[in-house]
Amino acid sequence: MDAVLGIDIAKAKFNVTLQQPDGTRRRKACVNTPEGFADLAAWLRRQHVDRVHACLEATGTYGDALATFLYDAGHQVSVVNPARVHHYAKSQLTRTKTDRVDADLIADFTATQRPAPWAPLPLDARQLQALLRRLEALVRMQTEETNRRQAGELVPVVRDSIDTLLATLAEQIRIVRRLIRDHIDQHPHLREQRDLLTSIPGIGETTAAVLLGELFTKRYGSARQAAAFAGLVPRIADSGTLRGPTPLSKTGSGRLRKALYFPAIAAIRFNPSIQALSARMRAAGKPAMVVIGAAMRKLIHLAYGVLKSGRPYEAAHA
């Protein structure tokens, strides 16, 4: 068994715990920069370690560069949902939380749970994802400034400042949308997948780009697995004689659920497959939000189907 490296990542630095197969541990802190990565590599060599199973939590973008550095250096890397480590800590009755303790915990989690290996996305997928997340940030800023503008009772100089910023944001949003469209057009496999996805009533170019950049960057064994990644499968609460409601699990990408909400509403009106699903659920007395959640999940199933088959959407075969 390889040595394991538990990594507690933060914006400015990261703490690591190197745990050998015999249980002995060594610890180090490094700055979260390329120089810090090189420092970590030199330290591992001084510990006479050629290969580790490194593990860190998926916390925004702080750990992406380090995970890619370790992967390129030939180490096995796992990037895990923080909820897994959190619940593992609770199972171990851990009460103290410091950077050093967290690194120890992640090392122990790696040694005992052996999380699945991770690999960085291909460059074209990384670029698409970066553009999509930039667009998301710009739209969020635009919404915030629009809300301030509509709040009223602003002095003229503040109102002019907001108007100037809104104009700049609108232009940047237009530019980034064009960059996303051009990026997909320049890569034949992305262009082909986008065209398949947009054949589904309810999915336009923007939603197709989000699905390609945030969902279908990995392989799934089934459409249900893809829906689970988006947090769109039911969370069943059924124990003994007690049976609770079955809401969506929401253990997955909030970006995808947000991106699919309005397309699902459109699909309920215009997509024959989802119209039929919606009619059955409404006849059964299901609430409107439950119907929308089911429509979001159905869109992912349809998207998985057209990408897997390589054939455009056909209502008769959906």
C-alpha positions, 0 to 999 in steps of 0.5 A: 500500500502506498503512503497517503498524503492528507491535504487541508487546502486553503487560499494562502497555504495548505497543510499536509500529513504524510502517513506511512503504511506503518502508521507513522506521520510527518507533517508540513505546511506550504504556501499555495503557490507553484513555489509551495508545490515544488517545496512539497515535492522536495520534502517528499523526496527527503522522506524517501517517498516516490508515490503517494495517494494524495487526497484533498477536499473539493473546495472551490478552485483553491486546490485545483492547481495542487491536485493537477501538479501532484497528478502530473508528478505521477501520484494518485490523487483523490478530490472528495466531497467535503461532506464525506470527510465531515461525516467521517470526522463525526464517526471518529468523534473528532472534536478539535478542528485545526488545519493540522488536525484536518490534514491528519483526518484526511490522511486517515480517511484516505488510508481507511476509505481509499477514495476513487482516483481523480484526473484533471479535465481535458484542457478544452473542458477546463477552458469551457468550465472557466468561461461558464463560471466567469459568466455566472459571476458576471451575471450575479454581479449584474443582478446585485447592481440591478437590485441596488439601482431599483431600490431607489432613493439614490443620490445622483452620483451613486446612480450614475456609478451603478449605471456605468458599472451595469453598462460595463457588466452587460458588455462583459457578459456579451463578450463572455457569451460569445467566447463560450459559443466560439470555444464550442464551435472550435472543438468539433466534439463539443459542437456535435454534443451541443447540437445534440443537446439543443435538439431537446425542446427546452434546452438552448445553447446556454443550458447546453454549454452548462451541461457540457462544462459542468455535467458531462465532463465525466462518464456515467454508467446510467442517466440516474448517475448523471441526475444524482451528480446534479442532486436531482434524485429523491432522498427517501426517508422510510424507516419502520412505520415512519415515512417522511416526504421524499424531496430532492437530495440536493447532494450535488452541483447547485450550478446544474440545478440552477441552470435547469430550473427555467429550461424545465419550466419551458420543457413542461410547455413545449417538450412532448416527453415532459408534457406527458410526465407533467400531466401524469404528476399533476393528475396524481396531485403532485405540487408544482415544485415536485413537477418542476424537479421531475422535469429537471431530472427528465431533461438530464435523462434525455440529455444523457440519451442523445449523447450516448446514442449520438442521435437527436431527440425524437419524441417517439424514442425518448 
